[in-house]
């Protein structure tokens, strides 16, 4: 088993990462300190049309070498909180997500929300680089760019443009000498339109009325070798020029871009490969359906179908935590249930998951069974139509 694992690891994108020759353009990017959040009464002051949809977002995560605690390994998005400048963030303040990272940010006062996940390339460890520095910094810069976007004067912000802004900023960050990551980035508009840019093998699912409405396909150069953004120092590039090696030169422009129309009660699941390598889409749907039906978000009809409850507000709004009670929302429950299932599957040596199926497809003689131990990170967004509520029926 160890021999098989080592051969697979040798072919892994993580070990190929340090051979990448992609260098970032050193643009002059000067991130500013984010403004404090506007008051609730001014949140949509720059928009002429009242937003039709709101997005209630939570994340859950766990590093592969840590035990999972759903009460602490969770993030609740509050659009009224301050965005901290990336250069002021210490590694010790990062979520305990390992090389995986995520971000959620309102887009200034537009009512739209940006969010996404990134998976740091572990192969950089062999070069003395912490892969988390790139993925977490990249996400921090995207959050800041979204928060400071001027909807009234700047060109419209797309998911790919936001990925490019984050990539340019992390490449211009002199405190970072190398690294790389995959990325799946979204902008959910207040009008109910979703724009997604996906690069690599992180990805997303859109769940609607007990079904997988749409999902992303991974971008790979070869088996277990996904597209990835990279920052390569001159010394590594010189070694590659002298001795040869794989050249992974992916950029934000290479990301798959898709647009989707959202409806009241849709659930968006953005996840790194720690989830998608261990849970099939139908596994994620079963978990989500169980939570949504048990909480009353999805209601069974007399005809045997499913509809979304007219008002999701009591389930998705952040409760008052002044009394020190644990915060639990529909979106956080979905996120923690998915991460818990992925964590369990990753250490299960008997039940073959998506990664094992891929191994058997490309390497039929390899004796690989069970899950794939990895960092796990998911961002879940619940779509809520503000008014009037729509009764969706299956």
N, C-alpha and C positions, 0 to 999 in steps of 0.2 A: 504493500500500500504506500509506503514512504517513497519507494522508487518511482511509482506511478505519479505521485504527487509532485516529486521534484522535476520529473520530465514535463509535467504540465506547467509547473511554475516557470520553467525555463522558457516556455513559449508565451508566457503571460505578458500582457501589455504593461504590467507594472515593472517588469524587468527590462522591457524594451524602452521604457520611458526615458531612462538616462541616456539612451542612444539618440534621442531626438535632436534634430539640428534646428528646430524652429526657434527663432529669436524674436523677441518683442520689439516693436518700434518704440523708441524712447521719446514719446510725445511729452509736451509740457502740460502736465495735468496738475492742477493745484486745488485739491479738495478743500472746501471751506467748512467751517464749523456749521453744523446744521442748526437752523432756527428752532426755537421751541415750538411745539405744536400749537396750532391755532385753537381757539376756543371752539366748543361744539357749535355755537351759533354761527361761526364764521367758516366752518369746515368746507362748505361748498360755495363760498362767496365768489370764486372766480368763474363759476359755471353759469351760463344763462339758462340751462335746462336742469331741472331737478333730477338727480340720479334715480334711475329705475331700480337698480340692484345694489345691494350691499354684500360684502364678502366677509365671512367670519372664519378666521384662519388660526390654526394651531399647528405646532410641530412637535414631534417626539423623536428621540434619537438615543443611540447608545454605541459606545466604542466596543469593538469586538472582544476586547480583553477585560471588560467590566460587566458586573452583574446589572441587570436592568431593574429599575425602580420607576414605575409609571407615575408615581407621585412627585418625583423630582426631575426626571428626564423628560420634561415637557415644557413647551413655550406657548404662552397665550398672547396672540397679537392684539395690541391695543393701539389704534391709530392715533391716539392723542399723546402718546409717549414721545420723548425726545429721541432722536437718532444720534448715537455717539459717533464722532469722527473716527475712522478706521485707525489712524495713527495714535489715537489715545487709548486704544483697546489693548489690554495685556493678554498674553496667552493664557494666563491663569483665569481670566474672566470668560473664556470661551465655553460654550456648552460642551458637555462630556460626550462628544460625538466622534472622537477620533479624527480621521482624515476627512470624514464627511462634514459638510457645512450646509447652511441654509440661510435664507434671508426672507423677510417680509417687510414691506414698506408701503405706506400710502404714497400716491403720486401727487405731492403737494396738496392742494385743496380741491382736486378735481373729483374726488369720490372714487377714483380708480385705485387699484391696488396692484403692486408688483411683488412677485415672490418666486422662489426657485430653490434648487438644490445643486450642490457641486460635490464631486468625489475626487479628493486629492490623489494624485498618482503615487502609489506607495514605493515605486522603484527608486525614487529620489533618496530614500533612506540610505542606499548604498553609496551615495555621494555626500553623505553627511548633511543632508537637507531634511528638515521636517516638512513632510507633504502638507500638513495642516496649515502651514503659514500661507501657502498659495490659495488653497480652497477657502479658508476663512477670510483672508484679506480680500479676495475676489468678491465674495458675497457681501462683505462690508461696504466695498466701493459701489457695488450695484445698488445696495440699499440707500446709500447717500445720494447717488445720482438720481434715483427715483424721487426721493424726498425733496430734492432741490430743483427738480424739473419745473420750469415755468410754463404752465399749460397755456397761458394767454399770449406768450411771445415766442417760446421755443417751438421748433418743428415737432410734430406729433412723435411721441416716444413709442417705439415698437420693442418687442422682446429682443430682437436681434441687435437693435441699436443699444439697448441697455446692456446686453452682453458685451458689446464692443466697448462701451464706456467703462465697464468694470475691468475688462481686459487691458485696455490702454492704461488705466490708473494703476493696476497692480504691476504692470510692466515698468511703469515710471517710478515705482516705490523703491527708493534706493536701499531700504532696509531689507529687501528681499533679493536674494541672489539667484535663486533658481526655483523651479517647481512646475506643476501642471495639474490640470483637473478636467473632468468632464463637466457638463452643465446642462440643466434643463430649466429654462427661464420663462416666466409667463407675465403677461399684463392682462388683468381682468378689468374691463372697462365698466364704468358706471352705467353704460347703455346695454350691458349684457353680452358684449363681444369679448371673446378670449383670443389673445394672440400668444403663440407659443414658439419658442426657438429651442430646439434640442440638439445638442452636440455630444455624441458618445452613447454610453449605455445606461445612463440614468434615464428616467422617462416619466410619463404621466398616464393616468386613466381618467376618463370622464364617465362617472356613473349616473345613470338616470333610470328611475323606476324599475329597480331590480334587474338592471341589465348594464353591461359594459357598452356605453354608447360609442366611445372612440378611445383609442390608445395609441401611443407612439411606438415606432419601431426603432430598435437600437441601430446606431451607426457604427460599423466596425470595419477595420482594414482586413482583419482575419479573425479566426477564433480567439475570443478573449482578448482582442486587441482593438479597443474602441477608439473612435476619434477623441482627441484631447487637445486642449489649449496648453501651450508650454512657454516657459521662460527658461532659456538655455544660456548659461554664462559662456563667455568667450573661451574659457579653458576647456570646457566640455566640447564645444563646437570644434575647437582645434584638434582635440583627440579624435573626434569622429572623422574629421577631414583626413587625418593621418592614417587611421586604422580601419575606417569604414564602419558601417553599422546601419541599423534601421533609421529611416528619416520620417518622423511623424510631424508633419507640418500643417496642422489644422488650425483654422482661424474662425472667428465668429461668422464670417460669410459662408462657411461650409455647413453651418447648422441647418437642419431641416426646420422650415417655418410653416406653421399651419394656423388656420383661423377657425374658430368654432363659435356657434351661437349657444348661449346659456339659457337655462330655464330655471324657474323657481324650484328649489329642492335638489338641483344637481349637486353632486359631490365630486370635487377635483382632488386627485391623489397624485402628488409629485414625490418621486422616490429615487434613491440611489440604488445601485445594483445589489446592495446588501439586502434590499427588499425583493427586487425583481429577479434575482438569481435564486431566491429561496421560496417565493410564493408565485404561483400562477395567477393570471388575471382573475380566474374564477374563484381562487382562494380569497383574493382581496374582496371580490364582490360578495362572497358569502359572509365574510366578517362584517363588511359594511351593512349588508342587508339585515343581519341579526341585530346590529346596534340601532339602525334606523327604524326598524319595526318595533323593537322593544321600547324605544323612547317615544314612539308615536309620531316621529317625523314622517315616516311612510305608513299609510293606513290601508289595510286590506278592505276592498270593496265587496259588496254583496255578490258581484259577478265573479269574484275570485281574482280580480286584478289588484293593482296597487295605485294609490294616488298620494300626492304630497299633502300634508296637512296645510290648511289655509294660512296659518301663521306659525313661523318658526322662531319668532322672537324669544319666547321663554326658554327655548332650548339652546340658542346660539349666543345670546347676549352675555357678556361677562358679568358675573354676580358681584355684589358688594362683599369684599373680602376684609372689611375693617375689623371683623371679629376674629380674624386669623384662620378662617375655615379654608379648606382646600378648594381651589377653583376647579370646577368640573363643568365642561360644556359639551355639546354634541360633537363639535369639531375636535376637541381634545380627547374625547372618548374614542372616536374613530381613529385618531392618530396613535394613541397608546395601544389600542387593540391590534392594529396592524403591525406595529413595531414588536409587540410581545410575540405575535405569531411568527414573524420573520426571525426573531432571535431564537425561538424554540426550534424552528425548522433548520436554522443554520448549524445547530449542534446535533441534529438528529442524523445518525449514521445509517439508518435503515430506509427512511422514506426519501426516494429520489425527487428532487426539486427541478426547476428549470435548468439550473447549471449542470446538474448531473445528466439530464437529457441531452444537452448540447455536447457534453464530453462523449457520450455514447455515440452521438451522431458523427462527430469528427474523428474520434479515436475509439473505434468499436472494441479494441483489444484492451483498453484501459479498465482497470477494476475500480472505478470510482462510483461510490454510492453515497446517498445521503445529501445533506445540505452543504453549503459553502460558508465557512466562518468568515465574517466580514463586519466592518462597521455598518450600522443601519441608521437611516435617516428618512423621515417622511414629513411632508407638509400637506395638510388637508385643508381645503377651503369649502365651506358650505355656501351655496348661492341662495340668497334670500331676496325675493322681489319685494320692494318696499311698499308699493300700493299701485293698483289694487292687487290683492293676492290672486294668483291663478290656480284654479283647481285642475291639476294635471292628472289625467287618467290613462291607464295602460290599455 
